[in-house]
Structures are given as C-alpha cells and as structure tokens.
C-alpha cells in the first residue's frame, strides 16, 4: 500500500512537470506569434513609406538612383 502511494505521487510529479513544460512551450509560442504580428505591422508601415517616397520621386524632377 505504501509503495502504491509513493508510486502515485511520483507519477503525479512527472505529470505536473510535463504540464509545466507544455505551459512554458505554449507561452513561448504565443510570444512568437505576438512578435510576428508586430513585425508584420512594421513591415507594412515601411512598405507604405517606401511607396510614398517612390511616388514623390516619380512626380518630381529629382533624379533617382534606382537600380
């Protein structure tokens, strides 16, 4: 009986450990998703600025050095 209780405690400890690891992994993935969303927003802003600058250069007599 005593060994069964000890075995159950040990099993519960391993299960809790695995749950903690899973929660950490999920948290890390959620952080990466948030970072990716922020990077996408920044890329969109940069692209809008680039497009705006191209429009200004196209509509002016300023020579451009496009490749």
QUIGIHU-V712160 format. One record per residue. N is the residue number from 1. SS is DSSP state (h for helix, s for strand, l for the rest). PHI is phi in degrees with one decimal (NA if undefined). PSI is psi in whole degrees, 0 to 359 (none if undefined). Layout:
# QUIGIHU-V712160
n;ss;phi;psi
N;SS;PHI;PSI
N;SS;PHI;PSI
This chain:
# QUIGIHU-V712160
n;ss;phi;psi
1;l;NA;316
2;h;-64.9;320
3;h;-68.5;328
4;h;-65.3;318
5;h;-65.5;317
6;h;-62.9;319
7;h;-65.2;319
8;h;-64.7;319
9;h;-62.9;318
10;h;-64.2;316
11;h;-62.4;316
12;h;-62.0;322
13;h;-62.6;317
14;h;-66.2;319
15;h;-62.4;315
16;h;-61.4;320
17;h;-63.1;316
18;h;-64.9;321
19;h;-62.9;318
20;h;-61.0;317
21;h;-63.3;317
22;h;-63.1;318
23;h;-62.9;320
24;h;-63.3;316
25;h;-63.8;317
26;h;-62.4;317
27;h;-61.3;317
28;h;-63.7;319
29;h;-64.9;319
30;h;-62.8;321
31;h;-62.2;318
32;h;-66.4;322
33;h;-61.4;316
34;h;-63.9;318
35;h;-62.9;317
36;h;-63.1;319
37;h;-62.2;318
38;h;-65.8;319
39;h;-64.3;321
40;h;-62.5;319
41;h;-63.4;318
42;h;-64.9;320
43;h;-63.9;321
44;h;-63.0;318
45;h;-63.5;316
46;h;-62.4;316
47;h;-61.9;321
48;h;-63.1;319
49;h;-66.5;318
50;h;-62.7;314
51;h;-61.5;320
52;h;-63.9;316
53;h;-65.2;321
54;h;-62.9;319
55;h;-63.0;320
56;h;-64.6;317
57;h;-67.9;322
58;h;-66.6;330
59;l;-96.2;10
60;l;-125.4;174
61;l;-97.8;13
62;l;-77.3;127
63;l;-68.2;143
64;l;-110.3;160
65;l;-116.2;48
66;l;-73.6;148
67;l;-90.5;none
